[in-house]
Amino acid sequence: MDVNLPDVLAEVEAAFARYERALVSNDLPVLDELFWADGRTVRYGVAEVLHGIEAIRAFRGARPPQGLARVLAHTVITSFGRDFATASTLFTRESAPGMLGRQQQSWARMPQGWRIVAAHVSVIPAP
């Protein structure tokens, strides 16, 4: 298996950056676009367990748009072959001092482009 093919890695890095911009600006159409539109998509969050794109959409639509700015650190994106990748990052928010966020995403190449097929977000006290 080819790990981190330069062209594939660049594509996933661009998709991840696009997701991050959409997340902090609460761009719901782009966030929706970047998640696989399927009932098998999973997102486990800080206080939610979301199975299926409809649950993810409902969560995003109900979430307050304030306090979404964050600073990323130790982002690791790894592609496996041409059609699968993972993205892991740490984040902090001014609105949550002393806390450390952790985010992991599984990305798959779909006919429409790269999509998040599974995601996990958690927050812990900063070590």
C-alpha positions as CSV (number, residue, x, y, z in Angstrom):
1,M,0.0,0.0,0.0
2,D,1.2,3.5,-0.9
3,V,1.2,5.8,2.2
4,N,1.1,9.5,1.7
5,L,1.2,9.7,-2.1
6,P,2.0,13.4,-2.6
7,D,-1.0,14.2,-4.8
8,V,-3.4,12.3,-2.6
9,L,-2.1,13.9,0.5
10,A,-2.4,17.3,-1.0
11,E,-6.0,16.6,-1.9
12,V,-6.9,15.5,1.6
13,E,-5.0,18.4,3.2
14,A,-7.0,20.8,1.0
15,A,-10.3,19.1,2.0
16,F,-9.4,19.2,5.7
17,A,-8.5,22.9,5.4
18,R,-11.8,23.6,3.7
19,Y,-13.6,21.7,6.5
20,E,-11.8,23.8,9.1
21,R,-12.7,27.1,7.4
22,A,-16.4,25.9,7.2
23,L,-16.4,24.8,10.8
24,V,-15.2,28.0,12.4
25,S,-17.4,30.1,10.1
26,N,-20.4,27.8,10.6
27,D,-20.8,27.4,6.8
28,L,-23.5,24.7,7.0
29,P,-23.7,23.9,3.3
30,V,-20.0,23.2,3.1
31,L,-20.0,21.2,6.3
32,D,-22.9,19.2,5.0
33,E,-21.2,18.7,1.6
34,L,-18.0,17.3,3.3
35,F,-19.7,14.6,5.3
36,W,-20.8,11.5,3.4
37,A,-24.5,11.8,2.8
38,D,-25.3,8.3,4.1
39,G,-27.0,6.7,7.0
40,R,-23.8,4.9,7.8
41,T,-21.9,8.1,8.5
42,V,-20.9,8.4,12.2
43,R,-20.0,11.4,14.3
44,Y,-19.2,11.0,18.0
45,G,-18.9,14.4,19.6
46,V,-18.3,15.9,23.0
47,A,-21.8,15.4,24.1
48,E,-23.5,13.7,21.2
49,V,-23.7,10.3,19.4
50,L,-24.8,10.8,15.8
51,H,-25.5,8.0,13.5
52,G,-26.4,8.9,9.9
53,I,-26.2,12.1,7.9
54,E,-29.6,13.3,9.0
55,A,-28.6,13.3,12.7
56,I,-25.4,15.1,11.8
57,R,-27.3,17.7,9.9
58,A,-29.8,18.2,12.7
59,F,-26.9,18.7,15.2
60,R,-25.2,21.2,13.0
61,G,-28.4,23.2,12.4
62,A,-29.2,23.4,16.1
63,R,-25.7,24.3,17.3
64,P,-25.1,28.0,18.3
65,P,-22.8,29.6,15.7
66,Q,-20.8,31.6,18.4
67,G,-17.5,30.4,20.0
68,L,-16.4,28.2,17.1
69,A,-13.0,29.8,16.6
70,R,-10.1,27.5,17.6
71,V,-6.4,27.0,17.2
72,L,-5.1,23.7,15.8
73,A,-2.0,21.9,16.8
74,H,-0.2,18.6,16.0
75,T,-2.4,17.9,12.9
76,V,-1.5,14.6,11.3
77,I,-3.0,13.7,7.9
78,T,-2.1,10.3,6.4
79,S,-3.4,8.9,3.2
80,F,-3.6,5.1,2.5
81,G,-3.6,4.3,-1.2
82,R,-5.6,6.7,-3.4
83,D,-9.0,6.5,-1.7
84,F,-8.7,6.6,2.1
85,A,-7.1,8.9,4.7
86,T,-7.2,9.9,8.3
87,A,-6.9,13.3,9.9
88,S,-6.1,13.9,13.6
89,T,-5.6,17.2,15.3
90,L,-5.6,18.8,18.7
91,F,-7.4,22.2,19.2
92,T,-7.9,24.8,21.8
93,R,-10.6,27.5,22.1
94,E,-10.4,30.8,24.0
95,S,-13.9,30.0,25.2
96,A,-12.7,26.9,26.9
97,P,-9.5,27.7,28.8
98,G,-7.6,24.8,30.3
99,M,-9.3,22.3,27.9
100,L,-7.8,20.4,25.0
101,G,-9.9,19.2,22.1
102,R,-9.1,16.1,20.1
103,Q,-10.6,15.5,16.6
104,Q,-10.2,12.5,14.3
105,Q,-11.7,12.0,10.9
106,S,-11.8,9.2,8.4
107,W,-11.9,10.5,4.8
108,A,-12.9,8.4,1.8
109,R,-12.8,9.4,-1.9
110,M,-16.3,9.3,-3.2
111,P,-17.5,10.0,-6.8
112,Q,-18.2,13.6,-5.6
113,G,-14.8,14.0,-3.9
114,W,-13.3,13.5,-0.5
115,R,-15.9,13.0,2.3
116,I,-15.8,12.4,6.0
117,V,-17.2,9.0,6.7
118,A,-16.5,8.9,10.5
119,A,-15.5,11.5,13.0
120,H,-14.8,11.7,16.7
121,V,-14.4,14.9,18.8
122,S,-13.7,14.9,22.5
123,V,-12.4,17.5,25.0
124,I,-10.3,16.8,28.0
125,P,-8.5,18.9,30.7
126,A,-5.3,20.1,29.2
127,P,-2.4,18.0,30.5
